[in-house]
Amino acid sequence: MTRLRQYLSIALLLPLGACVTPPPEPGPPPEAVEPVPVSEPVAEPAPEPDRSGLRLSIAAVGDMMIGTDYPQNHLPDDDGIGFLADVAPVLSAADITFGNLEGVLVDGGEPGKKCSNPAACYLFRSPTRYAYHYRAAGFDVLSLANNHARDFGEEGRTSSMQAIASAGMHHSGRVDDFASTGVNGIRIAVLAYAVTRNSNMMLDYELAFATVARFAETHDVVVVSFHGGAEGADVTHIPFAEEEYYGEPRGDVVWFARGVVDAGADLVIGHGPHVVRGMELYKDRLIAYSLGNFATYYGISVAGIKGIAPILTTTVDGEGRFVHADIVSTVQLRPAGPSIDPRGRALKLMRGLSIEDFGEPGLTFRDDGKVLPAPRSPVTPHVLQTDDD
């Protein structure tokens, strides 16, 4: 039995051993696979928003000086509180309201120039509290670029700037002083120029054009004002040449105005001649060459056409293109402030002058004061006339 068990054990083990297979020989290592780079999505630059459907209304007026206490007290009886009351509803209805401030806002101080005849001294000094009268009437930006902004020296202009800012308004006029603000998502710059020293110099045309171009890169709408051109009742027509007044260069207003539009300005407002001048539509931008005397208490003549002025409210789109304008005619009847003129004389003057000076001004003037764009033949480039020509 013992031997039989040994045979059986061997017989049982043999089939098991025949079924065992040796382990496979190790093969070559698998080839390394380069990872596929995953590119990050590249963000597309955000498209510029379409602003053509937006609207911005800009009211503008010419020269203002609502009372002076130099050399004698010629302040209004109510201290100027009601001087702009009749026109305030029109002024305050616009998104932005602009005017040219003649004289200074300063309490006391010495004049920046001496007058040989104090009785005929054309220096204007209003108390700093008068800044609030302008703000209450609806003004947002005041120009300090004119021949009276330095009547009490640069100290007087500094006082004006501080008073304007304290009243919640913006200013422009001194060299490199420009206003920047915004309304309803539209970025607006206001650049004021004049022919007087220490002001943003209108006569330095190339610098002015370069400055406008720089602001046009960062703002949606650029408004340029200028205090230029000759003065007096006989200068309502634009001469299309360099102007002078008592030997002082007053600039070529057409060269300047069209040049700033070429550089990127969207609305150009002129003042200085003390009378209204015509308007034109140039490259879909409105140029008003003079808005005349708007609100002057005493010290500046408002006789005849020198007392007739418009409130010009221009509506542009969000890219500065002209949509339409509205002219509200006003007249100064002293001692009252500017009053709505039922005869519409400013409108009639500006319509006639625009047609006489430009032939086709690119504008239609309706009797209700509405000004609309109109077809215009291509504008012949204006040539600057210099002493070397």
C-alpha positions as CSV (number, residue, x, y, z in Angstrom):
1,M,0.0,0.0,0.0
2,T,2.8,2.3,0.7
3,R,4.3,1.9,-2.8
4,L,0.8,2.3,-4.3
5,R,0.4,5.6,-2.6
6,Q,3.7,6.8,-3.9
7,Y,2.7,5.9,-7.5
8,L,-0.6,7.7,-7.1
9,S,1.1,10.8,-5.8
10,I,3.5,10.9,-8.7
11,A,0.7,10.3,-11.2
12,L,-1.4,13.2,-9.8
13,L,1.6,15.6,-9.9
14,L,2.5,15.0,-13.5
15,P,-0.5,16.6,-15.2
16,L,-0.2,19.6,-12.9
17,G,3.3,20.2,-13.9
18,A,2.5,20.0,-17.6
19,C,0.0,22.8,-17.4
20,V,2.3,25.3,-15.8
21,T,3.7,27.9,-18.3
22,P,6.7,30.0,-17.6
23,P,6.2,33.8,-17.1
24,P,6.7,35.8,-20.3
25,E,10.0,37.5,-21.0
26,P,9.8,41.2,-20.2
27,G,9.2,43.3,-23.4
28,P,10.7,46.6,-24.3
29,P,9.3,49.6,-22.3
30,P,6.4,51.5,-23.9
31,E,7.4,54.5,-26.0
32,A,7.0,57.8,-24.2
33,V,4.0,59.8,-25.5
34,E,4.4,63.6,-25.6
35,P,1.5,65.4,-23.8
36,V,-0.8,67.4,-26.2
37,P,-0.5,71.0,-25.1
38,V,-3.9,72.6,-24.1
39,S,-4.0,76.2,-25.4
40,E,-5.7,78.7,-23.2
41,P,-8.6,80.5,-25.0
42,V,-7.5,83.9,-26.3
43,A,-9.9,86.7,-25.2
44,E,-11.2,88.7,-28.1
45,P,-10.7,92.5,-27.6
46,A,-14.0,94.0,-26.5
47,P,-15.6,95.9,-29.4
48,E,-16.1,99.6,-29.0
49,P,-19.7,100.2,-27.8
50,D,-22.0,101.7,-30.4
51,R,-22.7,105.2,-29.2
52,S,-24.5,106.5,-32.2
53,G,-27.8,105.9,-30.5
54,L,-26.9,108.0,-27.5
55,R,-27.8,111.7,-27.2
56,L,-26.2,114.6,-25.4
57,S,-27.5,118.1,-25.3
58,I,-25.1,121.0,-24.8
59,A,-26.4,124.5,-24.1
60,A,-24.0,127.4,-24.8
61,V,-24.0,131.1,-24.4
62,G,-21.6,133.9,-25.0
63,D,-20.2,136.6,-22.7
64,M,-21.4,137.0,-19.1
65,M,-20.7,139.5,-16.4
66,I,-23.6,139.9,-14.0
67,G,-22.3,142.8,-11.9
68,T,-19.0,144.5,-10.9
69,D,-18.0,146.3,-7.7
70,Y,-15.0,148.0,-9.4
71,P,-14.2,150.8,-9.7
72,Q,-17.7,151.7,-8.3
73,N,-20.4,149.4,-7.0
74,H,-22.5,148.3,-10.0
75,L,-24.0,145.2,-8.5
76,P,-27.7,144.4,-9.1
77,D,-30.1,145.5,-6.4
78,D,-31.0,142.0,-5.5
79,D,-27.3,141.0,-5.4
80,G,-27.7,139.2,-8.7
81,I,-29.9,136.5,-7.4
82,G,-32.6,137.0,-10.0
83,F,-30.5,138.2,-12.9
84,L,-30.7,134.9,-14.8
85,A,-34.1,133.9,-13.7
86,D,-35.9,134.3,-17.0
87,V,-33.5,132.1,-18.9
88,A,-32.7,129.5,-16.2
89,P,-35.3,127.0,-17.3
90,V,-33.7,126.8,-20.8
91,L,-30.2,126.7,-19.4
92,S,-30.9,124.0,-16.9
93,A,-32.7,121.8,-19.3
94,A,-29.5,120.7,-21.1
95,D,-27.2,117.9,-20.1
96,I,-24.2,120.3,-20.1
97,T,-24.4,124.1,-20.0
98,F,-21.5,126.4,-20.9
99,G,-20.8,130.1,-20.8
100,N,-17.9,132.6,-21.1
101,L,-17.2,134.4,-17.8
102,E,-15.9,137.9,-18.5
103,G,-14.1,139.4,-15.5
104,V,-13.1,137.7,-12.3
105,L,-14.7,136.3,-9.2
106,V,-12.7,137.7,-6.3
107,D,-13.3,139.5,-3.1
108,G,-11.2,142.7,-3.1
109,G,-7.7,142.6,-4.6
110,E,-5.8,145.0,-6.7
111,P,-6.2,145.3,-10.5
112,G,-3.8,143.6,-12.8
113,K,-3.6,146.7,-15.0
114,K,-3.9,150.4,-14.3
115,C,-6.4,152.6,-16.0
116,S,-5.5,156.1,-17.0
117,N,-9.2,157.1,-16.7
118,P,-10.9,155.2,-13.9
119,A,-14.3,156.4,-15.2
120,A,-13.8,154.5,-18.4
121,C,-12.0,151.6,-16.8
122,Y,-13.0,148.2,-18.3
123,L,-12.2,146.0,-15.4
124,F,-14.8,143.6,-14.0
125,R,-14.8,142.2,-10.5
126,S,-17.7,140.2,-9.1
127,P,-17.9,138.8,-5.6
128,T,-17.0,135.1,-5.3
129,R,-20.5,134.3,-4.1
130,Y,-21.8,135.1,-7.6
131,A,-20.4,131.7,-8.7
132,Y,-23.5,130.2,-7.1
133,H,-25.8,132.4,-9.2
134,Y,-24.3,130.8,-12.3
135,R,-24.6,127.3,-10.9
136,A,-28.2,127.9,-9.8
137,A,-29.1,129.0,-13.3
138,G,-27.8,125.6,-14.7
139,F,-24.2,126.2,-15.7
140,D,-21.8,123.3,-15.6
141,V,-18.6,124.7,-17.3
142,L,-17.3,128.3,-17.5
143,S,-14.6,129.6,-19.7
144,L,-11.8,131.7,-18.2
145,A,-10.1,132.2,-21.5
146,N,-10.8,135.8,-22.5
147,N,-9.3,139.3,-22.2
148,H,-11.0,140.1,-18.9
149,A,-10.1,136.8,-17.0
150,R,-6.9,138.5,-15.8
151,D,-8.3,141.9,-14.9
152,F,-7.0,141.3,-11.3
153,G,-3.9,139.4,-12.4
154,E,-3.4,135.7,-12.2
155,E,-4.4,135.9,-8.5
156,G,-7.8,137.0,-9.7
157,R,-8.1,134.1,-12.2
158,T,-7.0,131.7,-9.5
159,S,-9.8,133.0,-7.2
160,S,-12.3,132.6,-10.1
161,M,-11.2,129.0,-10.6
162,Q,-11.6,128.2,-6.9
163,A,-15.0,129.9,-6.7
164,I,-16.2,128.0,-9.7
165,A,-15.0,124.7,-8.3
166,S,-16.5,125.4,-4.9
167,A,-19.9,126.0,-6.6
168,G,-19.8,122.6,-8.2
169,M,-18.8,123.7,-11.7
170,H,-15.8,123.1,-14.1
171,H,-13.5,125.7,-15.7
172,S,-11.1,126.0,-18.5
173,G,-8.9,128.8,-19.7
174,R,-5.5,129.2,-18.1
175,V,-2.6,127.4,-19.9
176,D,-3.2,123.6,-19.6
177,D,-6.4,124.1,-17.7
178,F,-9.1,121.9,-19.4
179,A,-12.4,120.5,-18.1
180,S,-13.3,116.9,-18.2
181,T,-16.7,115.4,-17.0
182,G,-19.2,112.8,-17.9
183,V,-22.9,112.5,-18.5
184,N,-24.9,109.3,-18.9
185,G,-21.7,107.3,-19.7
186,I,-20.5,109.9,-22.3
187,R,-17.0,111.3,-21.6
188,I,-16.9,115.0,-22.3
189,A,-13.9,117.5,-22.5
190,V,-14.3,121.2,-22.7
191,L,-11.2,123.2,-24.0
192,A,-11.3,127.0,-23.8
193,Y,-9.0,129.1,-25.9
194,A,-8.2,132.9,-26.2
195,V,-5.7,135.2,-27.8
196,T,-4.6,136.6,-24.4
197,R,-1.4,135.6,-22.6
198,N,-1.3,132.9,-20.0
199,S,-4.4,131.4,-21.6
200,N,-4.7,128.3,-23.8
201,M,-3.4,130.1,-26.9
202,M,-5.7,130.2,-29.9
203,L,-3.0,131.7,-32.0
204,D,-0.7,128.7,-31.5
205,Y,-2.8,126.7,-34.0
206,E,-0.6,123.6,-34.2
207,L,-0.4,123.2,-30.4
208,A,-4.2,123.7,-30.2
209,F,-4.8,121.1,-32.8
210,A,-2.4,118.6,-31.1
211,T,-4.1,119.2,-27.8
212,V,-7.6,118.6,-29.2
213,A,-6.4,115.4,-30.8
214,R,-5.0,114.2,-27.5
215,F,-8.3,114.8,-25.7
216,A,-10.3,113.2,-28.6
217,E,-8.4,109.9,-27.9
218,T,-9.8,109.7,-24.3
219,H,-13.2,111.4,-24.6
220,D,-16.3,110.7,-26.6
221,V,-17.3,114.4,-27.1
222,V,-14.8,117.3,-27.3
223,V,-16.2,120.8,-27.0
224,V,-13.8,123.7,-28.0
225,S,-14.6,127.4,-27.2
226,F,-12.6,130.4,-28.4
227,H,-12.6,134.0,-27.5
228,G,-11.4,135.6,-30.8
229,G,-12.2,137.8,-33.7
230,A,-12.6,141.6,-33.9
231,E,-15.2,143.5,-31.8
232,G,-18.0,145.8,-32.5
233,A,-21.4,146.2,-34.3
234,D,-19.7,146.2,-37.7
235,V,-18.0,142.8,-37.4
236,T,-20.9,140.4,-37.7
237,H,-19.5,139.0,-40.9
238,I,-16.6,136.6,-40.9
239,P,-13.6,137.9,-43.0
240,F,-12.0,134.5,-43.6
241,A,-8.6,136.0,-42.6
242,E,-6.6,137.0,-39.6
243,E,-8.4,139.6,-37.6
244,E,-7.2,142.5,-35.4
245,Y,-8.7,144.8,-32.8
246,Y,-6.7,148.0,-31.9
247,G,-3.6,146.3,-33.2
248,E,-4.0,143.1,-31.2
249,P,-4.1,139.9,-33.2
250,R,-7.4,138.2,-32.8
251,G,-6.9,135.1,-35.0
252,D,-8.3,133.5,-38.1
253,V,-11.5,132.0,-36.6
254,V,-12.3,129.8,-39.6
255,W,-8.8,128.4,-39.7
256,F,-8.9,127.7,-36.0
257,A,-12.5,126.3,-35.9
258,R,-12.2,124.0,-38.8
259,G,-8.7,122.9,-37.7
260,V,-9.9,121.8,-34.3
261,V,-12.7,119.8,-35.9
262,D,-10.1,118.2,-38.2
263,A,-8.2,117.3,-35.1
264,G,-11.2,115.7,-33.3
265,A,-13.5,118.5,-31.9
266,D,-17.2,117.8,-32.0
267,L,-18.7,121.2,-31.2
268,V,-17.0,124.7,-31.5
269,I,-18.4,127.7,-29.7
270,G,-17.1,131.2,-30.4
271,H,-17.5,134.4,-28.5
272,G,-15.6,137.7,-28.2
273,P,-16.9,140.1,-31.0
274,H,-19.8,141.1,-28.7
275,V,-22.2,140.4,-31.6
276,V,-23.6,137.2,-33.0
277,R,-22.0,135.6,-36.1
278,G,-23.1,132.8,-38.4
279,M,-22.8,129.1,-38.0
280,E,-21.8,126.2,-40.3
281,L,-21.9,122.4,-40.3
282,Y,-18.4,121.1,-41.1
283,K,-17.8,117.4,-41.2
284,D,-21.0,116.7,-39.3
285,R,-19.8,119.0,-36.5
286,L,-21.4,122.4,-35.7
287,I,-19.3,125.6,-35.5
288,A,-20.9,128.7,-34.0
289,Y,-18.6,131.6,-34.7
290,S,-19.9,134.0,-32.0
291,L,-22.8,133.9,-29.5
292,G,-22.5,137.6,-28.6
293,N,-23.3,139.3,-25.3
294,F,-25.6,137.1,-23.3
295,A,-25.7,138.5,-19.7
296,T,-23.9,141.7,-18.8
297,Y,-25.2,144.0,-16.2
298,Y,-23.3,147.3,-16.7
299,G,-19.9,148.1,-18.2
300,I,-20.4,146.5,-21.6
301,S,-22.6,148.1,-24.2
302,V,-25.8,146.1,-25.1
303,A,-27.2,148.8,-27.4
304,G,-28.8,147.5,-30.6
305,I,-27.5,144.2,-31.9
306,K,-25.0,144.1,-29.1
307,G,-27.8,143.2,-26.7
308,I,-29.2,140.3,-28.8
309,A,-27.9,136.8,-28.2
310,P,-29.0,133.2,-28.5
311,I,-29.1,130.3,-26.1
312,L,-27.8,127.6,-28.5
313,T,-28.6,124.1,-27.4
314,T,-26.8,121.5,-29.6
315,T,-27.8,117.8,-29.5
316,V,-25.0,115.4,-30.7
317,D,-24.9,111.6,-30.6
318,G,-22.5,109.7,-28.4
319,E,-19.7,110.1,-31.0
320,G,-20.1,113.8,-31.3
321,R,-22.0,114.0,-34.6
322,F,-24.5,116.8,-35.0
323,V,-28.2,115.7,-34.7
324,H,-30.0,119.1,-34.4
325,A,-29.8,122.4,-32.5
326,D,-32.3,124.8,-30.9
327,I,-31.9,128.6,-30.8
328,V,-33.8,130.5,-28.1
329,S,-33.4,134.2,-28.8
330,T,-32.7,136.5,-25.9
331,V,-32.4,140.3,-25.5
332,Q,-30.9,142.4,-22.7
333,L,-33.1,145.2,-21.4
334,R,-31.4,146.9,-18.5
335,P,-31.6,146.7,-15.6
336,A,-33.3,143.3,-16.1
337,G,-31.2,140.3,-17.0
338,P,-31.3,138.5,-20.3
339,S,-34.9,137.9,-21.3
340,I,-36.6,135.7,-23.9
341,D,-37.1,137.7,-27.0
342,P,-40.5,137.1,-28.6
343,R,-39.3,138.7,-31.8
344,G,-36.6,136.0,-32.3
345,R,-34.0,138.4,-33.4
346,A,-31.0,136.3,-32.6
347,L,-32.3,133.5,-34.7
348,K,-33.0,135.8,-37.6
349,L,-29.6,137.3,-37.4
350,M,-27.7,134.0,-37.2
351,R,-29.8,132.5,-40.1
352,G,-29.1,135.5,-42.4
353,L,-25.4,135.7,-41.5
354,S,-24.9,131.9,-42.0
355,I,-26.3,132.0,-45.5
356,E,-24.5,135.3,-46.4
357,D,-21.1,134.1,-45.2
358,F,-21.2,130.5,-46.2
359,G,-23.7,130.3,-49.0
360,E,-24.6,126.7,-48.1
361,P,-23.9,126.5,-44.3
362,G,-25.1,122.9,-44.2
363,L,-28.0,123.9,-41.9
364,T,-31.7,124.6,-42.2
365,F,-33.0,127.3,-39.7
366,R,-36.7,126.8,-39.0
367,D,-38.8,129.7,-37.7
368,D,-39.5,127.8,-34.4
369,G,-35.7,127.9,-33.6
370,K,-34.9,124.4,-34.6
371,V,-31.7,124.0,-36.7
372,L,-31.4,120.8,-38.8
373,P,-28.6,119.4,-41.0
374,A,-28.9,120.2,-44.7
375,P,-27.0,119.1,-47.8
376,R,-23.8,121.0,-48.5
377,S,-21.4,121.0,-51.4
378,P,-17.8,119.9,-50.5
379,V,-16.0,122.6,-48.5
380,T,-13.0,124.2,-50.2
381,P,-10.1,124.1,-47.8
382,H,-9.5,127.4,-46.1
383,V,-6.0,128.8,-46.5
384,L,-4.4,130.5,-43.6
385,Q,-3.2,134.0,-44.6
386,T,0.0,135.0,-43.0
387,D,2.3,138.0,-43.2
388,D,4.6,135.9,-45.4
389,D,1.9,135.4,-48.1
